Amino acid sequence: MLLGRYDDQGRLQYVGRTTTLAQAAGSVVGGLLAAARRGHPWTGWSFSAGWGSKEKLNVTLVEPELVVEVGVDVARDTSGRWRHPARRHRARPDLSPADVPRLTPL
């Protein structure tokens, strides 16, 4: 799962990805997602399979509406992205992206 947060200008910024989801967890999360509408901010982007990897991920963009609670370590690259995959704890359909604090520059 690709992860993003909105910055103080309201732009969706890519911050990292999760570890591979187990089939059951993927089914639960998939049921909470909606296909991306035209104009998704990440249209045309490519995402690497891992930090420093040239292998590209095959992704399906979705509407950036689902809040997910994750666990991360502190290692970030110069763009502020997490160097290691986040661990998905749970989906938070009770929250909206507006409830998540805005991303602040490093």
C-alpha positions as CSV (number, residue, x, y, z in Angstrom):
1,M,0.0,0.0,0.0
2,L,1.4,3.4,-0.9
3,L,1.1,6.0,1.8
4,G,0.6,9.7,1.6
5,R,0.0,12.8,3.7
6,Y,-1.2,16.2,2.8
7,D,1.2,19.1,3.2
8,D,0.4,22.6,4.4
9,Q,-0.5,23.6,0.8
10,G,-3.0,20.8,0.6
11,R,-0.9,18.7,-1.8
12,L,-0.8,14.9,-1.4
13,Q,2.8,13.9,-0.7
14,Y,4.1,10.3,-1.0
15,V,5.7,9.3,2.3
16,G,6.3,5.6,1.9
17,R,4.7,2.2,1.5
18,T,3.7,-0.7,3.7
19,T,5.0,-4.2,3.9
20,T,3.1,-6.7,1.8
21,L,-0.4,-7.2,3.2
22,A,-1.6,-10.7,4.1
23,Q,-4.5,-11.8,1.9
24,A,-7.1,-11.3,4.6
25,A,-5.9,-7.8,5.5
26,G,-5.6,-6.9,1.8
27,S,-9.3,-8.0,1.3
28,V,-10.4,-5.8,4.2
29,V,-8.5,-2.8,3.0
30,G,-9.5,-3.3,-0.6
31,G,-13.1,-3.2,0.4
32,L,-12.6,0.3,1.9
33,L,-11.0,1.8,-1.2
34,A,-12.4,3.4,-4.3
35,A,-10.8,3.6,-7.7
36,A,-9.0,6.9,-8.4
37,R,-10.9,9.5,-10.3
38,R,-9.4,11.5,-13.1
39,G,-6.6,13.9,-11.9
40,H,-5.1,11.8,-9.1
41,P,-2.0,13.7,-8.0
42,W,0.3,10.7,-8.5
43,T,-0.9,9.8,-12.1
44,G,2.2,9.0,-14.2
45,W,4.5,8.5,-11.2
46,S,6.5,5.3,-10.8
47,F,7.3,3.8,-7.4
48,S,10.3,1.6,-6.6
49,A,9.9,-1.8,-4.9
50,G,12.4,-0.8,-2.2
51,W,14.7,2.0,-1.1
52,G,17.6,2.1,-3.5
53,S,15.9,-0.4,-5.8
54,K,15.5,0.1,-9.6
55,E,12.6,-2.5,-9.6
56,K,9.3,-0.7,-10.2
57,L,6.0,-1.5,-8.4
58,N,2.9,-2.2,-10.4
59,V,0.3,0.1,-8.6
60,T,-3.4,0.8,-8.8
61,L,-4.1,4.3,-7.7
62,V,-7.2,4.9,-5.5
63,E,-8.9,7.9,-4.1
64,P,-6.8,9.2,-1.2
65,E,-9.6,9.0,1.4
66,L,-8.7,6.1,3.7
67,V,-6.7,6.8,6.8
68,V,-4.5,3.9,7.9
69,E,-2.6,3.6,11.2
70,V,0.9,2.4,10.6
71,G,4.1,1.8,12.5
72,V,7.4,3.2,11.1
73,D,11.0,3.6,12.1
74,V,12.7,7.0,12.1
75,A,14.9,6.5,9.0
76,R,13.9,8.9,6.3
77,D,15.5,10.0,3.0
78,T,16.2,13.6,2.1
79,S,12.6,14.0,0.7
80,G,11.2,13.0,4.1
81,R,10.0,9.6,2.9
82,W,10.4,6.5,5.1
83,R,13.3,4.4,4.0
84,H,11.8,1.2,5.3
85,P,8.3,-0.2,4.7
86,A,5.7,0.8,7.3
87,R,3.7,-1.9,9.2
88,R,0.0,-1.6,8.7
89,H,-1.8,-1.8,12.1
90,R,-5.4,-1.0,11.1
91,A,-7.6,1.0,8.8
92,R,-9.3,4.0,10.4
93,P,-12.5,4.5,8.5
94,D,-13.7,6.6,11.5
95,L,-11.2,9.3,10.4
96,S,-10.8,11.4,7.3
97,P,-7.6,12.8,5.8
98,A,-8.5,16.2,7.3
99,D,-8.1,14.6,10.8
100,V,-4.4,13.7,10.1
101,P,-1.9,16.4,11.0
102,R,-0.4,18.1,7.9
103,L,3.0,17.0,6.8
104,T,5.7,19.4,7.8
105,P,9.1,19.7,6.0
106,L,12.2,18.2,7.7
